Each structure stands twice: as C-alpha cells, then as structure tokens.
Amino acid sequence: MARKIFDTHFHIGKWGKRKVFTCEVQPLLKEHENYKDCEIYLQENNIDKGIVVPTYLTEEPKAGLVDYNRLVLEAVDKVDNIYGGLWVSPMPADMRYTEKILARATHSKIKVLKMSVNAWGPYTYSPKSWDKTFRYNIECILEFSKQHNLVTQLHTGVSDSRAFSEFLCQYKWIGRVQFVHMGETVEGVLEFVPRFVRWIKDNFDFYCDIALVPGFALGWIVSRLEKIEGGLNRVLFGTDAPWSSFLSHYWKVESLDIDESLKSKIFWDNAEKLYGK
Ligand SMILES: [Zn+2]
C-alpha cells in the first residue's frame, strides 16, 4: 500500500569502530556518511520526508558536535525533503561547541535540538543530579529551543523517564519534546509508557517515536493513548536508520490491528503537523 511516510529520526555521520562495553558494535545498514547517502535512504524506501540528526558517542568524541552537525546543515541545504536536528550537549566541556551550534540553529529547516542523556554521565534528567554549571547549560539550551520554536528530541533508555518525572517537578516550560525510543528496552518501555500517558493527560506537548522499541511496545502505547482525546496524535514514525531497517519499523505499524486513519497518523500526519510546515 502506498503511504505517505515521515521518518522523524535517522542519523548521519560515520559511527566507525567504537566499542560499547566490551563489544565492537556496528549499525545494521550502510552508514549515512553524507547527504547523498541520506537522500538515497529516503528514495529507496519511498520515504516522503525525514528529520536527520548526527550520530554521536562516536570513536572521535567531538565528531557528533562538530563534524556531523555540519553534515546535518549541509543535508538540509542540499535535499528538499530533509529537515534537521542539531545535536547539543550541556556537558561543561562541550558548552563552547554547543554555543556555536545554537548560533546555526536558526536555519529554517532546522526543527530540532537533540540531547542524549546517555552521553551525560554522571548527570541524568533529574535536576537532583546537576551542579550549578550543568543546570545553567541545560536552561540555556531549553530557553533557546523555546525562543526559536524548536522541538527538543530527548534520548530515552532504561530509567530515563523516571528521572524526567523529577525534571518535570521543577520545570513546566520545556515546550515540545519528542522522546526517542520510548524507553528503548523492555524495562525502559514499562517505565516510559505509563508516565508518557500521564504527561499527555496533563497536557504536556509531548511526542514519542517507535525507533528501536521492542515488539509489544507500540501496540501497548496505542491501546493506552486511544482512550485519551488526541492521544494518538502523539506517536511518530522513526527508524534510527542505519541502526535498524526501514522495513522492520514499517511493519511495526502496518501489522497493528487499528484503523487506517490511525496508521496514517503515525506514519505521516502527526509528524507533518509537528515538523512539515
Ligand atoms: Zn537515534
């Protein structure tokens, strides 16, 4: 079936050979080394639009912040249907790079600032883990995002939604957020979904994507969100390519036993409203 598809989360920039724990891991697919590779990825999979963000946690630690943000800016300039997210870091040692990146984030096709808590050790989303400098940096980034009407994409893993609840006890003004991965692991999803449903009921302008989520996660969150008015406007299609394949994510949605109109919200409508204009 021909569908309009918006991939709200895929990557540019070479991961290389970095070890995670003791393993040398590699993306599933050919890496997107430049805008041409991204353009081919969209074309080959009949994807209508995409948000590309830098690969991070690379062998060369500053690659995501410096070189790959540059690749995102090049991609949005060269390819019509690619929009971008710039990767920013509130880590004290990274802030001088982040300030330079923010200066470039006023580009009309930059829609997202992406932050990845898995690169923040020892800090988490909980303000209890922050010191003065880190708090100042986070507030600068969020304030910039708000002023420029950007969406903040936040990585989520195992315990991140719990820590983020503590963030929300102190900050009510975070604006629009796309939580990437919905908690990512089985345990992370179990923690994330009930909290996300609560945040939507509390009228936060939040979204989540289906990238890398385990099999049961999408059906479960759909069954919870469909009981809330507008709840299914909050789920976005995203693949994390080249870390996983387009088709495996396409079938996560296509195989759900839900109305066609709801599938089209997840594949396209929700993202087009959030990012497409
Ligand atoms: Zn990702």
Residues whose N, C-alpha, C, O or C-beta is under 5 A from the ligand:
A	BS01	ZN	D240
